[in-house]
């Protein structure tokens, strides 16, 4: 897959990333708006990794590291480009980033209902930890 380029997003990519997620990602989040991705990019410009083929955006992953834990979000590959190794290449780039930052274990947010994703994550060596449950509280009201 020599025509695939993976690198961090730049500020001018952010609106296109949101459009991409509408077409390629499963589910939405309270942070899936321009303000949210701009805040992510301002805090850690290397966290949002993009995969491009011939200049076209074909995949994304957010590889966030808070100094203690490595978190993966928004692994998404364009539907017509799936099963071509793009997701695996994005995860490898994210894991390299984590290792360079001193990360020791990565976790991923994976929707329970997104069964297609479960196989991809398992193939990459990830597994659910049944003893954990995500607890959330919106902070905006």
N, C-alpha and C positions, 0 to 999 in steps of 0.2 A: 504494500500500500504506500508506495513512494510518493504518490501525488497528494497525500494527506498531510496537512500542516496543523499542528496543535500549538496554541500559544494563548497568552492572556488576552482578554478583551481590552479594548481601549474605549474611552468614554463615548466616542462616536458610534460604537457598536451596540450600545445598550438598548436603544429603541428597537433595533432589529432583533436582538435577543428576545425581547418580550413577544414580538410577532412570531418568532420561531417557536417559543414555548407554547403559544396558542395552537400551533399546527402540529407540534411534535411531542409535547409533554403531557403527561397524565395528571389531572388534578390541578388545582390552583392553591395559592397561599396568600395570606394577608400581605405578604411582602412582594407579590408579583405585580409591581407597578414601577413606573420610571423612578419615582422617589426611592423606592426600596432598592433597586439595583444600583442606582447612583450612590446611595449610602454604602452599600457593599463595596463598590468599586473605590470610593474615596477612602474607606477604612483599610482595604487590602486589595490593591490593584492587580495582584497576581492570582487571586482566588477564583475568578471566573475564567475557566479555560474553554476555548472555542476550538472546534475542529472545522477546518475548511478544506474543501476539495475544489481545485480550480477557482479559488476565490469565493466560492459559495459556502455559506454556513450550513454544515451538515450535522453538527453535534455540539453539545455543551455539557459541562459539569461544573458545579461549584465545589471547590476543594478548600474548605475553610479550616483554619487552625487557630485556636485561641491561646496557644502556648501550653496547653495541657492535653486537649483532645483534638483529633482529626475528624472532621465531619464532611460527609458527601451529600450534596443535594443536587437536584435538577439534572441528573444524568438523562439526557434526551438525545435521540438520534432521529433524523428525519425519516418518516415511514418508508420512503422509497430507497433509503440507504441502509436499512437495517440488515443484520446478518452479514456484514462485510468487514467486521473487525473494528469499526469506529468506536463503539462503546468500550471495547477492551483497550484500545489505544488511549482513549480519554482517561480510563481508570489507571492505566499504567503511568500516564503523565501526572495524575493527581497523587498517586502513591510515591512517585519520585519527588514531587514537591514536599510531601509530608516527611519523607525520609531526610531530605536536605534540611528541613526545619527542626528535626529531632523528634518527630512524631513516632509513636510506638504502636498505635493501633488505630485503624480507621473504622468509623461507623457510617451507616447510610440510612437515610430516610427513604423507605420504600412503602408505597401504599399497599395495604393488605389486599385490596381488590384488583391490583394490577398484576395478575398472575403471569402475564407474559414477561414482566420484569423479573419475577422471582427466579426463573430459569437463568436469565442473564447474570444476575447477581451471584447465584450459586456457582455458575460456570467460572466466575471470576474469583471464587474462593470465599465468598461472603456467606453468612448464615444468620438466620434470626436467633435472637436470644429471647426465649420465651419468658424468662423471669422478669423482663423489663417491659414497661408500658409507658408510653409518652404521655405526659401531663402538660396541658397548655393553658395559658390564660392570656387573652388579648389585652394589650396594654393601652389601647386607645378608647377605653370606655366601657 
